[in-house]
C-alpha cells in the first residue's frame, strides 16, 4: 500500500481552501487501488471534513501554518507516517522534511510586493516574517520533486527568481469553478436589498488587490457621468472579508465621500451566483495574482469581466475581457465609463474544457503516480 499525504490545514480558508476542497472532492471520486491518502488537518477541523472513503485517513495535527509547531510537531507527524509522497499545498511547510514531496505554489505576490503595509505587524516583525517567507519558499522550490503552479505566468515568475534549471519540474495546471458554486442555487431574495445596476468586485482587500485605486476610478467615472448629466447611477458592490483592510477602505469611502458603494462580508455560494448573474460586470484591478478564480467564476455565469492587463489575466481570459492599466486611475475610470465595449465571453463549454478542478485533480493524480 502506497501512502500519499496532503497538507489540508487551510481547508476552510479562502483561496488555498477552495483548491483543497475541490482537490479532495475529486480525489474521493478517483479509483485509488493500492493507495492510501493521509489528509492532515487542524484539530478543530477533524469533525467538519467528511470524506467517507476507506482510502482516506484524516490526521489531526496541532500545528498551524507559520508557527514553530509546524517545524516540529508537523515534521514529527509526517516522519512517523513514513509517506511515499507528500503534497504541500501552501508555501509554509516543515523545512527539514527531506522525503519526496510535491509543492503547489499558488503565486509569488509576497515576493513581488514587499511594502510592509500588507501586514498588521510592526516593521521589524514584518521584516523578520518576510525573510522567513523567502527562506521557506526557496527551500520548498529547491527540495520539491515537482512543483505545481496554477498558470504558466507563475511558472515563468519562479524561473526568473530561482533560475531556469527548475523549468522541467514545474507543471502549470489550471484550476476551475468550485464544485460548491456549481451545485448551489441562486438566492433570489437578494434582489430586494440590492441597488441595480452595479459593478462587482469579489476577493480580499489586501493592498496588492488595488481596490483603493478602483474606488478612486469609480468616483471619477461617477463624477464624469454627473457632469454629462447622465442620470443613470451605477453602484459598486465589494464582496470580501471584513478585516483591517476592509475597514481602511470604508474610512477612505467616508473621507473622500465616494457614493454608491456597498460591502457584503458574508456572501455564500448562493449569494455569489446572484451577484454574478445580475452584475453589469465583474471588476478585478489586482496588481498581482496567481490565477484569478473570480474571473473564471464570473465567465462561467455569463458575467462580463473588466480587469487588469497583467500577464496572468491575459493568459486565463485572452481577449475575452476588457482590460486597463491597474496603475492608472484615469484608465480604469475610462473603461468603467465606456463599458460595455463589445468584448465577447467564452462559452461555458469552452471554459470548462480549459478550466476544471476535475481535470486539475486528474493531472495532479498523474503527477503523484509518476513519483510513486
N, C-alpha and C positions, 0 to 999 in steps of 0.2 A: 504493500500500500504506500503510494507516494503522498507526501504531505506538503501542501501549499498553504502559506499564511497570507492573510490580507489585513493590513492595518486599517481598521474601521472606527478608530477613536473619534473621527469627525463625522460620524454617520448622520447625526441630527443637525449639523451645521449647514449653512448655505454654501453654494459653490462646490467645494470638495464633497460635501454631504450629498448633493444631488448626484455627483459622479458615483459615489459609493452605493447609494440606494439603488441606482439603476444597474450598476455592475453586478451587485449581489442578486438583484431580482432576476436578471437574465442568466446568471450562472446557476441559479437554482433550477432553471428550466433546461440546463445543458446536461447531457449524459456525462457522468463523472465516474465511469467504471475504473476501479483501481486507484482513485484519487480521494483524499480526504482534505477538506479545506478548513483551516483554523481561522476563525474570524475574531480579531482582537478588538474588544470594545471597552469603554469605561464602565465601572461597576454600576452606575446609575442607569445605564442603557441596556443592561442584560435582559431584563424582563420586557423591554419595549421592542426588541427586534425579533420578529417571527420569520424564521427561515424554513422550518418544517421539512427538513431534508436530512436523511441519515448520513449523507456525505459531509455535512457541515457540523463543525464543533465551535460553539461560541465560547470564547475565552475572556474572562474578566481580567483586566489589567489596570491596576490603580496607578496609572502613570500618564497624566495629562501631557499634551504636547508642550514644548518649550520649558520643560522642568528637569531638575536633577533626577527625579524618579524615572523619567523617560530614559535617561542614560544608564540607570542602574536596574530598577525593577523590571522595566520592559525588556531590557537586554537579557536579564537573567531568565525571564519567562521564555523568550524566544530560544535561548540556548538550551533550556530544559526540554523544549518541544522537538528539538532536532529536525527542523524542517528541511525538505529538499529544495524548497524555493520560497522566498518571502517577497511580498509585493508591498512596498512602502508607497502609499498613495498621497503623501504630503512630504515636503522637504525636511520636516523635523523628524528625526529618527535616531536610534542609538548608534553613534558614530563608530563604536568599537565592534559592531556586528560585521563579521567578515564572511559568513556563509553566503551562498549565492542569493542575490536578490535583484528584483526589477524595481525601478523607481518611476513614478509618474510625476513629471514636472509640469505643473499647470501653467505657470507663467514666471517671468523674471522681473515683474514690476518692482518688488522691493529693492532690486539692484539698480534699476533704472531711475528710480525716484527717491534718492536718499536726501530728503529735505528735513526730516525730523518732525515736521508738522503733522505727519500722519500718525503720530504716536501720542498716547496720553502720558508717556514717561517724560521725565526731565531730560535735558540734552545729554548729560553724562550717561545716564542709564540707556538712553536710546542708542548712543554710540556703541556701548557695550553690546546691546542687543543686535545691532546691525553687523558688528564684527563677528558675533557668534553665528548669525544667519549666513554670512558669506562663507565661514569655515564649514558649517554643516552642509550647505549646498554643494560646495566644492568637493567634499568627501563623498557625498552621495553620487555626484556626477562621475567621479573617478572610480569608485568602487562598484557601481552598479554593473551587472552583466548586460542589461539592456535598459534603455530609457524610453518611456512613452511620453509624447507631447500631444496636446490637442490640435495643433496646427503645424504646418511647415514653418510658419513665421517664428514660432517659439524654438523650433529646431535650429533655425538659422541664427537666432539670438544666442543660443547656447554655444554654437560653434564659434561665433565671434568672440564670446567671452572665454571659452575654455579650449579653443583650438580645433582644427579640422580633423584631428586624429580620432575624435569621438563620433564622427559623422555616421559610420556604419553601424553603430549600436543605438542610434536614435530612430524611433519609429513613430511618425505622426499618425495618430488615429483620431478621426473626427468623433465628436460627441453628437448629441441629438436632442430631441424633445423628451422630457421626463415622462415615464410611464404614468406617474401620478397625474400629470397635467392632461395626458391623452385620455385618461379614464374619467376625468372629472366632468361635471356638467355645469354650464354657465349659471351663475347666481343672478337670476333676472331681477330680483327685487332691488339690486343696487341702483337701478335706473332712477329710483325715487329720490336718491340723495346726491346724484351727480349732475354737475352742470356740463352741458354739451354745447358745442363741440369742444374737444380737448386734445392736446398733445399728451403723450405718456412717457414717463421715464420709469424704468424698473431696474433696481440694483442697489448696491451700497452707496454710501455718501462719502467715501474716503476722498481725500484731496485729488488723487490722480483720476478720479471719476469725472472731475471737471464740472460738477453740477453748479458750482458758483458762477462759472462763466455762462453756462446755459441760462441761468436766471437773469444775468445781465442782458444776454441776447434776446431773451423772451420779452423783457421790459422794453428794449429798443424796438422790437417788432411791433409790440402793442402800441407804443407811442407813435410809430410811423403810421399805423392804421388810423389812429385817432386824428393825426394831423391831416390825413387824406379824407377825413370824415366818413370812414368806413365803419358803420355801426354793426359790427359783427365780432364781438369779443370772443377770443379763444382762451380757454383755460389750460393750465398745466397741472397734471397730476403726477406727483412723485411717490412712487411705491418703493418702500425700503425700510430698514430697521430704524427704530427710534434710539439714537445714541448721541454721543457728544457731537459728532459731525453733522447729524440732522439738526441738532439744536443751534449750531453755528449758522446753518443755512436759514433757519427760522429767524434768527436775530438779524441776518442780512436782509431778509424779506421785509421785516418790520422797519429796520433802519432806513432802507432805500425805497420804502413804500411801493414794493412790487405787488401788483394786484393780480387776482385771479389764479393764485397758486394754492393747491390743495395737497396735503400729505395723506398717505394711507400706510400705517405701520403694521397692520395686521392682516394683510391680504393673503388668503389661502388660494388654492388652485382654482376654486370656483369663481372667486373674485377676479383673479388674473385673466381667466378666459373672457369674462365680461369686458374687462379693460381692453384687451387685445381686439376683441370683436367690434368694439364701438369707438376706438380711438381714431382720430384723424391720422395719426402716425405715431410710431414709437421713435423716441429721440435718445441717442446714446452719444454723448460728447466726450467719451473717455480718451485719455492720453495714452493709455496702455492697457492691453488685455491679452489673455492667453487664447481665448476663444470667442466668447460673446453669446452665451446661452439665450438671453432675452431677444437677440436679433433673430435667432432660429425659431424661437417660440412665436414671436410676432408674425414671421413669414408663414409659419405653419397655420396660424389662424387668419391669414389673409390681411394682416395689418401692415401697411407700408412702413418703411424704415428710413429714418434720417439719422446719419451717424458720421463719426469722424472718418477722415480719409487716411486712417492708419493702415499699415500693411495687413494686419490680421483680419480686419473687416473687409478689405478688398479681396483677400483670399477666400473668405467664407461666403460673401454675397456677390462678389464680382461687380457687375453693373446693375444689379437688382436693388439698388438703394440710392438715395440722394445723399451726397457727401458734402462735407465742409471742412475747413481748416480749424481744428479744435482750439488752436492758439489765438484765433482771430474772432473776437466777439462780433464784429461787423459782418463777417462771412456767415457765422451761424445765424445771425438775425436775417440776413439776406435770404438764406434757404428757407427759414421759417416763414418769412413774408411771402415768398414766391411759391410755396407748396400749395397744391400738388404740381409736380413738374413732369408728369407723364412717365416716371420711372416704372418699369414693369416689375411684377412679382414672379418668383419662381412658383411653379405649380406644386401642390402638396406632394404628389407622387415623385416629382423630380427631387424635391427637398429630401424626402425620406429615403430615396435611393442613395443619397450622398451622406446625409447626417442622420445617424441612427445609433442609439445606445445599444440596441440589439446587435448591430453589426460591430460596434466597438467592443462589446463583450466577446463576440466570436473571434475577433482579431487578437484580443488580449489573451484569450484562451490558447490560441495558436502559438503565441509567444511563450506562454507557460510551458506548453508541451515541447517546444524546441529546446528548452533548458533542462527538462527532467526526463 
